Structure formats: C-alpha cells, structure tokens
Amino acid sequence: MTRYLLATASVHTTAAAADYLGDRLTADDEVVVVTVSEPDLDERDAGDAANVARTRLLPATVEVVEREGEPVEEIRSVLAERDTDVLVTGPRRGDPEESGSDGSADGAVPGSTVRALLGAVDVPVVVVPLPEL
C-alpha cells in the first residue's frame, strides 16, 4: 500500500496528478487530497479539484482534507499527521492558459509553494506538469 498526498487547488493540477498516478494506483493505495482555501482564490476551484480527484483517482481510496491558511504550512501539517509516502503537487493556479511572469503557471518554473516544499519535507515530491493546450 502506498499513501499519496495530493496538494491541489485546481482542476488542471488534479487532472495532471491523476494522469501521473493513473497506472500506479491500486485498490490498496490511498490518496489524501489536500485543498487549502486562500483569500485570493475562488473556493469553487478547490471543491472542483476535490471532485475531480474523487472520480479520477480510482481504484485507490480517496480522502479529501480541506484546510484554510497558508498553503505550505497546511500541507506540511497534513504530512506530519499522516503516514505519507509521496507528496504530489503542481502549479498553484493550475490553468495552462495563464502564465505568470516567472512561468510558474505553465509548469516551466515551480511556484513559491512547490519551491518551499522541495527539500523541506521528509518524503519524495512529485511535481506534475500541466498539459499543453
């Protein structure tokens, strides 16, 4: 059994993670999906991302954990609470049609949350790229 923690706030990031995990998941695996509400993001994005996870990450058991606060702190908190084997994450906004000045939205350069998590957690981190449209 493998327990994955999927940190996501967008449908696009969740779909990319599902594409990555698709052939890896078995009925014995668990995916804990963490969404963190932030003031500048539409709350529906996190809810939609959770719904995508529930449908696309089968046959694994999927649990959704909704948090409020600073994403890095909340993700690290859930990692500490769970016996997680792998952290899966991607671009914060996760919209392949929008790109920031640093390229973070198109997956070329990880965003600040991903950069803060890399090397600062005790599990392997998989950063999924968004598909090109």
Secondary structure, DSSP 8 states (H G I E B T S, - for coil): --EEEEE-SSHHHHHHHHHHHTTT--TT-EEEEEEEE-TTS-HHHHHHHHHHHHHHSTTSEEEEEEEES-HHHHHHHHHHHTT-SEEEE--SS--TT---TTSGGGTSS--HHHHHHTTTSSS-EEE------
